[in-house]
């Protein structure tokens, strides 16, 4: 029987009492609530991390991983819809590393923690919002056997487009990758240059973007992925928001994204 978030809220005082006892048995984990669901905060490899638990986990303990921008501002509708269906919601703060190898090492540590420590499924869905696209796609390219599907929303997929050489963030980006400006010009480290491994694994992708995005231009990022991924035989479905800019993210009705994930993700 599915337990709605509204009923969960009524049970919250009892839940927090039980959770408090549970956290006493698990030092380093802080219990609280998020939208009526149990929230666990902890540290992995020196970075803040969290896990949101459904009222009743779905069989196999599927989960969705927000690669970047956890919170209310960045369209949690899909995450909430999956939580209601028994999925866990994951997040680790690996900000300011632009999806570079150091970020992927942090992500690997988090993956090991939640799959071994919490028994989550070996394959998950990753949500890549804005610069989170760099993290989500590069993790899928590094570990295609761990990713069931990708949901990319206004995603940065080419470092030359975002942050780009003219950005004040460019020096930090180069440092994250350990490359000089000249080396970056020839390096194949952006998601649009790493499509082959993801396509071979037949990882399904759902993309959302505004065609007037002024921060992460659609034509230089998601449009490039769509063309190359389909040419490689991959499954990718895209919703283009006509006249849409970088914000707001998501769709007013998340059903098309949720339905795609539930139909295509195999975990």
C-alpha positions as CSV (number, residue, x, y, z in Angstrom):
1,X,0.0,0.0,0.0
2,X,1.4,3.4,-1.0
3,X,1.7,5.9,1.8
4,X,1.1,9.5,0.7
5,X,3.4,12.3,1.9
6,X,0.4,13.9,3.7
7,X,0.0,10.8,5.9
8,X,3.7,10.7,6.3
9,X,3.6,14.3,7.7
10,X,1.0,13.2,10.3
11,X,3.3,10.4,11.4
12,X,6.3,12.7,11.4
13,X,6.6,13.2,15.3
14,X,6.7,9.4,15.8
15,X,9.1,9.0,12.9
16,X,11.5,11.6,14.3
17,X,11.5,9.9,17.6
18,X,12.4,6.5,16.0
19,X,14.8,8.2,13.6
20,X,16.6,9.8,16.6
21,X,17.1,6.4,18.1
22,X,18.3,5.1,14.8
23,X,20.8,7.9,14.3
24,X,22.2,7.1,17.8
25,X,23.1,3.7,16.5
26,X,24.6,5.3,13.3
27,X,27.1,7.9,14.4
28,X,27.8,10.6,11.9
29,X,24.2,10.5,10.4
30,X,21.8,13.3,11.2
31,X,18.1,12.7,10.8
32,X,15.6,15.3,9.8
33,X,12.7,15.5,7.2
34,X,12.3,16.9,3.7
35,X,8.8,17.3,2.2
36,X,7.6,14.7,4.8
37,X,10.2,12.2,3.9
38,X,13.1,11.0,6.1
39,X,16.3,12.9,5.3
40,X,19.7,11.5,6.3
41,X,22.7,13.9,6.3
42,X,26.3,12.5,6.5
43,X,29.8,13.2,5.1
44,X,31.6,11.2,2.4
45,X,35.2,11.9,1.5
46,X,35.0,15.2,3.4
47,X,32.0,16.5,1.5
48,X,28.4,17.0,2.7
49,X,26.0,14.3,1.4
50,X,22.4,13.3,2.0
51,X,19.9,10.7,1.2
52,X,16.1,11.1,1.2
53,X,14.2,7.9,2.0
54,X,10.7,7.0,0.7
55,X,7.9,6.0,3.0
56,X,8.0,2.5,1.6
57,X,11.0,1.6,-0.7
58,X,10.1,0.1,-4.0
59,X,11.4,-3.4,-4.7
60,X,15.1,-3.4,-5.5
61,X,15.5,0.0,-3.9
62,X,15.8,2.2,-7.0
63,X,17.2,5.7,-6.6
64,X,17.6,9.0,-8.4
65,X,20.7,11.1,-8.0
66,X,20.7,14.8,-8.3
67,X,24.2,15.6,-9.6
68,X,24.0,19.3,-8.7
69,X,21.7,21.9,-7.3
70,X,19.7,20.2,-4.6
71,X,16.8,22.2,-3.2
72,X,13.6,24.0,-3.8
73,X,14.7,26.4,-6.5
74,X,15.8,23.8,-8.9
75,X,12.6,22.0,-9.8
76,X,12.4,19.0,-7.5
77,X,9.1,17.8,-9.1
78,X,10.6,14.7,-10.8
79,X,12.5,13.8,-7.6
80,X,9.3,14.1,-5.5
81,X,7.3,12.1,-8.0
82,X,9.8,9.3,-7.8
83,X,10.0,9.5,-4.0
84,X,6.2,9.0,-3.9
85,X,6.7,5.8,-6.0
86,X,9.2,4.4,-3.5
87,X,12.5,5.7,-5.0
88,X,15.3,7.1,-2.8
89,X,16.7,10.6,-3.7
90,X,20.5,11.1,-3.4
91,X,22.8,14.1,-3.4
92,X,26.5,14.9,-2.7
93,X,28.1,18.3,-2.7
94,X,30.9,18.1,-5.3
95,X,30.4,21.7,-6.4
96,X,33.1,23.7,-8.3
97,X,34.7,20.7,-9.8
98,X,33.0,20.9,-13.2
99,X,32.5,17.1,-13.6
100,X,36.3,16.7,-13.6
101,X,38.1,13.5,-12.4
102,X,38.3,14.8,-8.8
103,X,34.5,15.1,-8.8
104,X,34.1,11.6,-10.3
105,X,36.3,10.2,-7.5
106,X,33.9,11.9,-5.0
107,X,30.9,10.5,-6.8
108,X,32.5,7.0,-6.8
109,X,32.9,7.3,-3.0
110,X,29.3,8.3,-2.5
111,X,28.1,5.5,-4.8
112,X,30.0,3.0,-2.8
113,X,28.6,4.4,0.4
114,X,24.9,4.2,-0.5
115,X,25.0,0.9,-2.4
116,X,26.9,-0.9,0.3
117,X,25.7,1.0,3.3
118,X,22.1,1.5,2.4
119,X,21.5,-1.3,0.0
120,X,20.5,0.8,-2.9
121,X,20.3,-0.6,-6.4
122,X,23.5,-0.9,-8.4
123,X,22.2,1.2,-11.2
124,X,20.5,4.6,-10.7
125,X,19.0,7.5,-12.6
126,X,21.1,10.7,-12.6
127,X,19.5,14.2,-12.9
128,X,21.9,16.7,-14.5
129,X,20.7,20.2,-14.1
130,X,22.7,23.0,-15.7
131,X,26.4,22.4,-14.8
132,X,25.2,19.2,-13.3
133,X,25.1,17.9,-16.8
134,X,28.9,17.7,-16.8
135,X,28.8,15.5,-13.7
136,X,25.9,13.3,-14.7
137,X,27.2,12.5,-18.2
138,X,30.8,12.1,-17.2
139,X,29.8,9.7,-14.5
140,X,27.8,7.7,-17.0
141,X,30.7,7.7,-19.4
142,X,33.1,6.5,-16.6
143,X,30.6,3.9,-15.2
144,X,28.0,3.0,-17.8
145,X,27.2,-0.2,-15.8
146,X,26.0,2.0,-12.9
147,X,23.5,4.3,-14.7
148,X,20.0,3.2,-15.7
149,X,19.0,6.5,-17.3
150,X,19.9,10.2,-17.5
151,X,17.6,13.2,-17.1
152,X,19.4,16.3,-18.4
153,X,17.8,19.7,-17.8
154,X,19.3,22.8,-19.5
155,X,22.6,20.8,-19.3
156,X,26.1,22.0,-19.8
157,X,27.7,19.4,-22.0
158,X,30.6,21.2,-23.6
159,X,33.1,23.0,-21.5
160,X,34.0,25.3,-24.4
161,X,30.4,26.5,-24.3
162,X,30.0,26.6,-20.6
163,X,31.8,27.9,-18.7
164,X,33.8,28.8,-21.8
165,X,37.2,30.5,-22.1
166,X,35.8,34.0,-21.5
167,X,34.2,33.1,-18.2
168,X,35.8,34.1,-14.9
169,X,35.2,30.4,-13.9
170,X,37.5,29.2,-16.7
171,X,40.7,29.2,-14.6
172,X,38.9,27.2,-11.9
173,X,37.6,24.8,-14.5
174,X,41.1,24.2,-16.0
175,X,42.5,23.6,-12.5
176,X,39.8,21.0,-11.8
177,X,40.9,19.1,-14.9
178,X,44.6,19.7,-14.4
179,X,44.9,21.1,-17.9
180,X,46.3,24.3,-19.4
181,X,44.2,26.4,-21.7
182,X,46.1,25.0,-24.7
183,X,45.7,21.4,-23.5
184,X,41.9,21.9,-22.9
185,X,41.5,23.0,-26.5
186,X,42.5,19.5,-27.6
187,X,41.3,17.5,-24.7
188,X,38.3,15.2,-25.1
189,X,36.9,15.6,-21.6
190,X,33.5,17.3,-22.3
191,X,30.4,15.1,-22.4
192,X,29.8,15.8,-26.1
193,X,33.2,14.2,-26.7
194,X,32.5,11.2,-24.5
195,X,29.3,9.9,-26.1
196,X,30.5,6.5,-27.3
197,X,30.6,4.7,-24.0
198,X,27.2,5.9,-23.0
199,X,25.7,5.1,-26.4
200,X,27.2,1.6,-26.3
201,X,25.6,0.9,-23.0
202,X,22.2,2.0,-24.5
203,X,21.6,4.4,-21.5
204,X,18.2,6.2,-22.2
205,X,18.3,9.9,-21.9
206,X,15.5,12.5,-21.4
207,X,16.5,16.1,-22.1
208,X,14.7,19.4,-21.4
209,X,16.0,22.8,-22.6
210,X,14.8,26.2,-23.6
211,X,15.8,27.2,-27.1
212,X,16.5,30.8,-25.9
213,X,18.8,29.7,-23.0
214,X,21.3,32.5,-22.6
215,X,23.5,30.7,-20.0
216,X,23.9,27.3,-21.5
217,X,22.9,27.6,-25.2
218,X,20.8,24.7,-26.4
219,X,22.5,24.7,-29.9
220,X,25.9,24.2,-28.3
221,X,25.0,21.6,-25.7
222,X,21.9,19.5,-25.7
223,X,21.3,19.8,-29.5
224,X,24.8,18.5,-30.1
225,X,24.1,15.5,-27.8
226,X,20.8,14.8,-29.5
227,X,22.4,14.6,-33.0
228,X,25.4,12.5,-32.0
229,X,23.5,10.2,-29.6
230,X,20.8,9.3,-32.2
231,X,23.5,8.8,-34.8
232,X,25.1,6.3,-32.4
233,X,21.8,4.5,-32.0
234,X,21.0,5.8,-28.6
235,X,17.5,6.5,-27.2
236,X,17.0,10.2,-26.4
237,X,13.8,12.1,-26.0
238,X,13.8,15.9,-25.8
239,X,11.3,18.6,-24.8
240,X,12.2,22.0,-26.2
241,X,10.7,25.0,-24.4
242,X,10.0,27.5,-27.1
243,X,11.4,30.9,-26.0
244,X,12.5,29.3,-22.7
245,X,15.6,30.6,-21.0
246,X,17.9,28.9,-18.5
247,X,15.4,29.3,-15.7
248,X,13.0,28.0,-14.6
249,X,14.1,24.4,-14.9
250,X,11.8,21.4,-15.3
251,X,8.3,21.1,-16.7
252,X,5.1,22.3,-15.2
253,X,3.9,18.7,-15.5
254,X,6.8,16.3,-14.7
255,X,4.7,13.3,-16.0
256,X,6.5,12.9,-19.3
257,X,9.9,12.7,-17.6
258,X,8.7,10.4,-14.8
259,X,7.0,8.1,-17.3
260,X,10.1,8.0,-19.5
261,X,12.2,7.0,-16.5
262,X,9.8,4.4,-15.2
263,X,9.5,2.9,-18.7
264,X,13.2,2.9,-19.7
265,X,15.2,2.6,-16.5
266,X,16.4,-0.9,-15.7
267,X,18.0,-1.1,-12.4
